[in-house]
Amino acid sequence: MGETSKTRGGSFRRGQAGYEAARRAALRNALLPNRFPEMIVQANDVYDVIRAVKLARRENWRVAVRSGGHSWAGNHIRDGGMLLDVSRLDDARIDKHALRATAGPGCTGAGLAMRLLRQGLFFPAGHCRGVCLGGYLLQGGYGWHSRVLGPACMSVEGIDVVTADGELIHASADENADLYWSARGAGPGFFGVVTRFHLRLYRRPKLIGAAVQTFSIDKLEEVFRWAHGIRREVPAAVELMLLLSRDTPGVRGPGILAIAPVFADSWRAAWDAASFLTHGPLRRRASLALPFVPTGLNLLYTGVMQHYPADHRYAVDNMWTGASFDDLLPGLRRIAETLPAAPSHALWMNWVPPPSRPDMAYSMEDEIYLALYSVWKDAKDDAAFAQWPVERMREMQHLCSGCQLADENLGQRPVRFVSDEHLARLDRIRAERDPQSRFFPWMGRPNV
Ligand SMILES: Cc1cc2nc3c(=O)[nH]c(=O)nc-3n(C[C@H](O)[C@H](O)[C@H](O)COP(=O)(O)OP(=O)(O)OC[C@H]3O[C@@H](n4cnc5c(N)ncnc54)[C@H](O)[C@@H]3O)c2cc1C
């Protein structure tokens, strides 16, 4: 059964009634790019997807796919070709005993996560409501408890995919393994339409909660130096995030929110995991300090969503970094000095990946993730807000090992998003699977 009630999908040629509303509805970001597909097709089922890809072949159109429309950059809104909206493929079936689920790409990660929790199960869904599995799983998927369970694409066991020929096939480690390899990390450059994911599930951690501290901005250096210094000691069950914003609880003016979501199986384990923060050296310097509180997942979602309101304009950019703190400090200071009004913010996420992962396209990560989000309401403020993330990231380019595809801005700032070796392999598989370049590649790599 579908988790949302969506109206039946239709098809809209450019210039036809309904086209502009469909283009607008295809993107969550209110900052809609000036790019115009020739046709928008809203598939109701997998047969519509097959028909749409075959139509694109006949018309010699390129195809861009949309599931939840949460790509900040509007990767699926391209000039010319077809925008294929698969958000209506949103059913999810859970097999509690086998610890397996299948889910359509239009299923929201948060919706799936909440259903699973009620059955004592868990999946590393993303940190925000509304993000759909389609884009989320293809790009990697940084979700709740992902430091232990890995990026969510590691829990994809198979995909059903409509290929550039308009053929529906299954891909897994045992069949069409090249597509399966690619689908775990190619993100917005994947060359097929995923119509179903086959997922591995986990037992629900018994306690889900968070510890929080906030600091005024004059403590920027000591807070970030501390976070950088302890990055490898933070238990994997904790996702330490520092959020720099002009509106921070308990602080007058700009400040830093340090939040440590914890996933544990006992109170003792949760308290121990959070103790690096709750009993850390900065606790007496905090404006506000909350011990570990078992909030449950829903409240964590509510907290995060305050920073990502709907109907706002967004500009986003990011980098992975393994740089030293002294090298990062000038860039952090500049970010703080130039930070636009809230809910705009900068995010520092403690990631520190394990030395190796399974073989999959996903291959770009580093110890620290730094992402900038400009968020504003009025088109008249575009000039003041839109360039902040990309300008700050350009200034710190020498410290950047690559980018996350979750918050990609490749059209404006092309950087490495998988290892060079994996990019070459992706290009080879693309050339075999999609020789006519039916599917749009990543923005910033237009000639693939
Ligand atoms: C408010 C917000 C919060 C976010 N939080 C997180 C987070 O916590 N963790 C995280 O990892 N990411 C997060 N993201 C980033 C998000 O995961 C990516 O933007 C993801 O691509 C969105 O998936 P989607 O299906 O909703 O978006 P879409 O815009 O529909 O998809 C993005 C791209 O993926 C490709 N694609 C999508 N569906 C398919 C398909 N079925 N077949 C083939 N290709 C497809 C297309 O190229 C498309 O352009 C967040 C984004 C937003 C806006």
The ligand as an SDF file (V2000), in Angstrom:
LIG
                    3D

 53 58  0  0  0  0  0  0  0  0999 V2000
   15.6060   18.6220    3.5060 C   0  0  0  0  0  0  0  0  0  0  0  0
   16.6430   17.6340    3.0240 C   0  0  0  0  0  0  0  0  0  0  0  0
   17.2860   16.8260    3.9380 C   0  0  0  0  0  0  0  0  0  0  0  0
   18.2250   15.8800    3.5230 C   0  0  0  0  0  0  0  0  0  0  0  0
   18.8080   15.0600    4.4480 N   0  0  0  0  0  0  0  0  0  0  0  0
   19.6530   14.0840    4.0350 C   0  0  0  0  0  0  0  0  0  0  0  0
   20.2220   13.1560    4.9430 C   0  0  0  0  0  0  0  0  0  0  0  0
   19.9740   13.1900    6.1300 O   0  0  0  0  0  0  0  0  0  0  0  0
   21.0730   12.2180    4.4670 N   0  0  0  0  0  0  0  0  0  0  0  0
   21.3760   12.1340    3.1520 C   0  0  0  0  0  0  0  0  0  0  0  0
   22.1360   11.2490    2.7500 O   0  0  0  0  0  0  0  0  0  0  0  0
   20.8570   12.9850    2.2720 N   0  0  0  0  0  0  0  0  0  0  0  0
   20.0070   13.9600    2.6770 C   0  0  0  0  0  0  0  0  0  0  0  0
   19.4910   14.8340    1.7710 N   0  0  0  0  0  0  0  0  0  0  0  0
   19.9100   14.7220    0.3810 C   0  0  0  0  0  0  0  0  0  0  0  0
   19.0520   13.7170   -0.3430 C   0  0  0  0  0  0  0  0  0  0  0  0
   19.2690   12.4110    0.1510 O   0  0  0  0  0  0  0  0  0  0  0  0
   19.3850   13.7060   -1.8320 C   0  0  0  0  0  0  0  0  0  0  0  0
   19.1050   14.9570   -2.3890 O   0  0  0  0  0  0  0  0  0  0  0  0
   18.5980   12.6430   -2.5490 C   0  0  0  0  0  0  0  0  0  0  0  0
   19.0570   12.5660   -3.8630 O   0  0  0  0  0  0  0  0  0  0  0  0
   17.1260   12.9590   -2.5320 C   0  0  0  0  0  0  0  0  0  0  0  0
   16.3910   11.8830   -3.0100 O   0  0  0  0  0  0  0  0  0  0  0  0
   14.9730   12.1730   -3.6790 P   0  0  0  0  0  0  0  0  0  0  0  0
   14.5360   10.9180   -4.3300 O   0  0  0  0  0  0  0  0  0  0  0  0
   14.0700   12.7930   -2.6790 O   0  0  0  0  0  0  0  0  0  0  0  0
   15.3660   13.2940   -4.7270 O   0  0  0  0  0  0  0  0  0  0  0  0
   15.3560   13.4030   -6.3140 P   0  0  0  0  0  0  0  0  0  0  0  0
   15.6290   14.8480   -6.5260 O   0  0  0  0  0  0  0  0  0  0  0  0
   14.0940   12.8590   -6.8720 O   0  0  0  0  0  0  0  0  0  0  0  0
   16.5430   12.5270   -6.8030 O   0  0  0  0  0  0  0  0  0  0  0  0
   17.8670   13.0100   -6.9060 C   0  0  0  0  0  0  0  0  0  0  0  0
   18.5270   12.4060   -8.1350 C   0  0  0  0  0  0  0  0  0  0  0  0
   18.6610   11.0100   -7.9480 O   0  0  0  0  0  0  0  0  0  0  0  0
   18.4100   10.3250   -9.1800 C   0  0  0  0  0  0  0  0  0  0  0  0
   17.2300    9.4610   -8.9940 N   0  0  0  0  0  0  0  0  0  0  0  0
   16.2230    9.6460   -8.1220 C   0  0  0  0  0  0  0  0  0  0  0  0
   15.3740    8.6240   -8.1850 N   0  0  0  0  0  0  0  0  0  0  0  0
   15.8320    7.7810   -9.1180 C   0  0  0  0  0  0  0  0  0  0  0  0
   15.3820    6.5220   -9.6120 C   0  0  0  0  0  0  0  0  0  0  0  0
   14.2810    5.9440   -9.1520 N   0  0  0  0  0  0  0  0  0  0  0  0
   16.0960    5.9080  -10.5970 N   0  0  0  0  0  0  0  0  0  0  0  0
   17.2240    6.4890  -11.0900 C   0  0  0  0  0  0  0  0  0  0  0  0
   17.7090    7.6860  -10.6440 N   0  0  0  0  0  0  0  0  0  0  0  0
   17.0170    8.3140   -9.6590 C   0  0  0  0  0  0  0  0  0  0  0  0
   18.1420   11.3740  -10.2250 C   0  0  0  0  0  0  0  0  0  0  0  0
   19.3410   11.6330  -10.9120 O   0  0  0  0  0  0  0  0  0  0  0  0
   17.7260   12.5730   -9.4060 C   0  0  0  0  0  0  0  0  0  0  0  0
   18.0390   13.7810  -10.0280 O   0  0  0  0  0  0  0  0  0  0  0  0
   18.5510   15.7880    2.1590 C   0  0  0  0  0  0  0  0  0  0  0  0
   17.9300   16.6300    1.2270 C   0  0  0  0  0  0  0  0  0  0  0  0
   16.9760   17.5400    1.6640 C   0  0  0  0  0  0  0  0  0  0  0  0
   16.3030   18.4360    0.6680 C   0  0  0  0  0  0  0  0  0  0  0  0
  1  2  1  0
  2  3  1  0
  2 52  2  0
  3  4  2  0
  4  5  1  0
  4 50  1  0
  5  6  2  0
  6  7  1  0
  6 13  1  0
  7  8  2  0
  7  9  1  0
  9 10  1  0
 10 11  2  0
 10 12  1  0
 12 13  2  0
 13 14  1  0
 14 15  1  0
 14 50  1  0
 15 16  1  0
 16 17  1  0
 16 18  1  0
 18 19  1  0
 18 20  1  0
 20 21  1  0
 20 22  1  0
 22 23  1  0
 23 24  1  0
 24 25  2  0
 24 26  1  0
 24 27  1  0
 27 28  1  0
 28 29  2  0
 28 30  1  0
 28 31  1  0
 31 32  1  0
 32 33  1  0
 33 34  1  0
 33 48  1  0
 34 35  1  0
 35 36  1  0
 35 46  1  0
 36 37  1  0
 36 45  1  0
 37 38  2  0
 38 39  1  0
 39 40  1  0
 39 45  2  0
 40 41  1  0
 40 42  2  0
 42 43  1  0
 43 44  2  0
 44 45  1  0
 46 47  1  0
 46 48  1  0
 48 49  1  0
 50 51  2  0
 51 52  1  0
 52 53  1  0
M  END
$$$$
